Amino acid sequence: MLKINPGDTTATPLWLLISASLFLVLRVAASLYEAQHPPVPKEQIAWKENVEISKQIEGKPLLYYFRADWSPTCLQLETDSFCNPEIVETINKSFVPMRLSDTLKPLVLDHNKTKELIQKYAVSVFPSLVIALPDGTLFEKIPGAVKHKNLQKALDSAVKTFKAVQGSEAFARGDFDLANKLLGEYLAENKYALVDESEEFFWPFECAFRRYICLRSLSKDSEAEACLTEALKHDNNKPDWPLPLLRYVAGTISLKELQKSEEPNLEPDLALLAFVNHKDQECFEHLEKSLPRTIYKSRYDSRAARALVAKLSPDLRKQLELKYFF
Amino acid sequence: MNLAVLVYTFLLRTKKFRKIDLVFDAMLITACFGSVMQGPGMVQRFIDLMMNPATMMIMAWGFATDSMVKGTEYQALLFTRPLTRSSYVVSKTIMTWLGAQLVFWKCFLALLAANLLLHPKTVTFFTGWDVLYIVANTLSFGALAVAVHRLPTKWAGLAYILLFYSYLGGAAMPAGVKFTGSAQSATVPMEMTRDALSHVLYPVIDLEAVFHSTTFSIVPILAYISNILIYITLATIMLNRREFSYAQD
């Protein structure tokens, strides 16, 4: 039932005004107090301020935190995410954390090294987090103050796929020995466990294909076959890339069936396969088709195919170099 | 709080928005099925979109307004009773809060149904903190939507558009940009202004970040409560300055 209030219906209630004023005063006072005495977190990230230290630490990805003293958004990220116990533990355990500050005094970046890194990773906003391989190769860039949950997810994903990325990078540069070692370690550690977890679904299969190429080019054919067989044990009969490629390598589907798959740029992979089968002319033809094309999702494979140019016979190499590199 | 205002708000909304609701439901079900078909990553993005401040603003706005056309709010009828304006504002805020949550849980149920039909396996949609996030922030956005709706008609629309796009923009680019060249000196003042506005008016509280941290700051909680009280007080003052009569209906 309606409650009848005999008072003035247009009066501004005193209780509301008092409460609003009281909380406003408390809020201002607390803000001023915390600005002078910021709460100290119990667990802290072991940030390293010296950029050079990172190069001496192997086996862990680098985490560069680009911050600015003048940016309140950086403070928000530090309060929300860098005080979160799970994030602190993940960073301290699995990364080499490096903090780089911009003070805007005297309106230029403070250190030449910082400026160099900002240019290298194309950092345009503060805060920005950059995950890099130990040699400095960009792995992932997270611009802006992401929520701690999303940051945790990105860090976990980076930890899980670190060796896969490191191995794929070595593969793309044509260092098949190192790639074989790293990809082998990744596959042994993960045992295709990431299958069905959406975004990481493709990593083990892509790594298996790359490792197969590495092993074949190192003349370790029996190990290559074992790697392929192990990967195909986890084949779930889905049409998703790179499963059709693995099936083609194993001989269970034909080239025509492979060409019907979703992958728009097959040529680099076919060039790699022709190379390990010692078919230089065929490799040359696939490279001719692949080199002028845009790099699609298999960018590591495309780069590895480009690196093959240097490994072809001199006459074929010269033709490609004249056409595409000069 | 006043029961008549709660009932009026709910009835008027269901009566006036029926056709829109049908379109909204169709879009929602399509979006849910689409997201579930795309896999867990897409489901997560859908949930993030639902919890975005800009989405909260839309949900709350739907309940803060009584009808499609402003000015025909039946307020004249309500205010012929001995109903205080503050009681009207508080009731309206509570109704907006409950209504906005109804929409959120409707989204959640549609997503759950789509998942059960397409992928009958266990998927965690929300954690306890997500639920608290929705409950806490629909209240603050409800209070803000009611306050904005009490502004004069031409200002209310403009303020709503500004708020909507500022949250959308803030969600898309939560970072400080350092300009180069002569514009560099604008960096600090611009950042400070943005910070001041976001801290004074931004009605979002991330309870997980506040409580699940190795440090504790009382400021976000005080800012959250203070913002709600300021919105309600402003809405009451603005409503007191308006006259209503049967002629409006």
Boltz contact constraints between the chains, C-beta under 6 A:
constraints:
  - contact:
      token1: [A, 2]
      token2: [B, 4]
      max_distance: 6.0
  - contact:
      token1: [A, 4]
      token2: [B, 82]
      max_distance: 6.0
  - contact:
      token1: [A, 5]
      token2: [B, 82]
      max_distance: 6.0
  - contact:
      token1: [A, 5]
      token2: [B, 84]
      max_distance: 6.0
  - contact:
      token1: [A, 9]
      token2: [B, 84]
      max_distance: 6.0
  - contact:
      token1: [A, 10]
      token2: [B, 85]
      max_distance: 6.0
  - contact:
      token1: [A, 10]
      token2: [B, 240]
      max_distance: 6.0
  - contact:
      token1: [A, 12]
      token2: [B, 236]
      max_distance: 6.0
  - contact:
      token1: [A, 12]
      token2: [B, 237]
      max_distance: 6.0
  - contact:
      token1: [A, 13]
      token2: [B, 86]
      max_distance: 6.0
  - contact:
      token1: [A, 16]
      token2: [B, 86]
      max_distance: 6.0
  - contact:
      token1: [A, 16]
      token2: [B, 233]
      max_distance: 6.0
  - contact:
      token1: [A, 19]
      token2: [B, 229]
      max_distance: 6.0
  - contact:
      token1: [A, 20]
      token2: [B, 229]
      max_distance: 6.0
  - contact:
      token1: [A, 20]
      token2: [B, 230]
      max_distance: 6.0
  - contact:
      token1: [A, 20]
      token2: [B, 233]
      max_distance: 6.0
  - contact:
      token1: [A, 23]
      token2: [B, 225]
      max_distance: 6.0
  - contact:
      token1: [A, 23]
      token2: [B, 226]
      max_distance: 6.0
  - contact:
      token1: [A, 23]
      token2: [B, 229]
      max_distance: 6.0
  - contact:
      token1: [A, 24]
      token2: [B, 226]
      max_distance: 6.0
  - contact:
      token1: [A, 26]
      token2: [B, 222]
      max_distance: 6.0
  - contact:
      token1: [A, 27]
      token2: [B, 222]
      max_distance: 6.0
  - contact:
      token1: [A, 27]
      token2: [B, 223]
      max_distance: 6.0
  - contact:
      token1: [A, 27]
      token2: [B, 226]
      max_distance: 6.0
  - contact:
      token1: [A, 30]
      token2: [B, 218]
      max_distance: 6.0
  - contact:
      token1: [A, 30]
      token2: [B, 219]
      max_distance: 6.0
  - contact:
      token1: [A, 30]
      token2: [B, 222]
      max_distance: 6.0
  - contact:
      token1: [A, 31]
      token2: [B, 219]
      max_distance: 6.0
  - contact:
      token1: [A, 34]
      token2: [B, 217]
      max_distance: 6.0
  - contact:
      token1: [A, 34]
      token2: [B, 219]
      max_distance: 6.0
  - contact:
      token1: [A, 39]
      token2: [B, 215]
      max_distance: 6.0
  - contact:
      token1: [A, 39]
      token2: [B, 217]
      max_distance: 6.0
  - contact:
      token1: [A, 41]
      token2: [B, 214]
      max_distance: 6.0
  - contact:
      token1: [A, 41]
      token2: [B, 215]
      max_distance: 6.0
  - contact:
      token1: [A, 42]
      token2: [B, 214]
      max_distance: 6.0
  - contact:
      token1: [A, 43]
      token2: [B, 214]
      max_distance: 6.0
  - contact:
      token1: [A, 70]
      token2: [B, 188]
      max_distance: 6.0
  - contact:
      token1: [A, 70]
      token2: [B, 191]
      max_distance: 6.0
  - contact:
      token1: [A, 71]
      token2: [B, 176]
      max_distance: 6.0
  - contact:
      token1: [A, 71]
      token2: [B, 191]
      max_distance: 6.0
  - contact:
      token1: [A, 72]
      token2: [B, 195]
      max_distance: 6.0
  - contact:
      token1: [A, 73]
      token2: [B, 174]
      max_distance: 6.0
  - contact:
      token1: [A, 73]
      token2: [B, 175]
      max_distance: 6.0
  - contact:
      token1: [A, 73]
      token2: [B, 176]
      max_distance: 6.0
  - contact:
      token1: [A, 80]
      token2: [B, 209]
      max_distance: 6.0
  - contact:
      token1: [A, 83]
      token2: [B, 213]
      max_distance: 6.0
  - contact:
      token1: [A, 83]
      token2: [B, 214]
      max_distance: 6.0
  - contact:
      token1: [A, 83]
      token2: [B, 215]
      max_distance: 6.0
  - contact:
      token1: [A, 84]
      token2: [B, 213]
      max_distance: 6.0
  - contact:
      token1: [A, 85]
      token2: [B, 214]
      max_distance: 6.0
  - contact:
      token1: [A, 107]
      token2: [B, 184]
      max_distance: 6.0
  - contact:
      token1: [A, 125]
      token2: [B, 175]
      max_distance: 6.0
  - contact:
      token1: [A, 125]
      token2: [B, 177]
      max_distance: 6.0
  - contact:
      token1: [A, 126]
      token2: [B, 176]
      max_distance: 6.0
  - contact:
      token1: [A, 143]
      token2: [B, 175]
      max_distance: 6.0
  - contact:
      token1: [A, 144]
      token2: [B, 174]
      max_distance: 6.0
  - contact:
      token1: [A, 144]
      token2: [B, 175]
      max_distance: 6.0
  - contact:
      token1: [A, 145]
      token2: [B, 174]
      max_distance: 6.0
  - contact:
      token1: [A, 148]
      token2: [B, 209]
      max_distance: 6.0
  - contact:
      token1: [A, 198]
      token2: [B, 39]
      max_distance: 6.0
  - contact:
      token1: [A, 198]
      token2: [B, 40]
      max_distance: 6.0
  - contact:
      token1: [A, 198]
      token2: [B, 41]
      max_distance: 6.0
  - contact:
      token1: [A, 199]
      token2: [B, 41]
      max_distance: 6.0
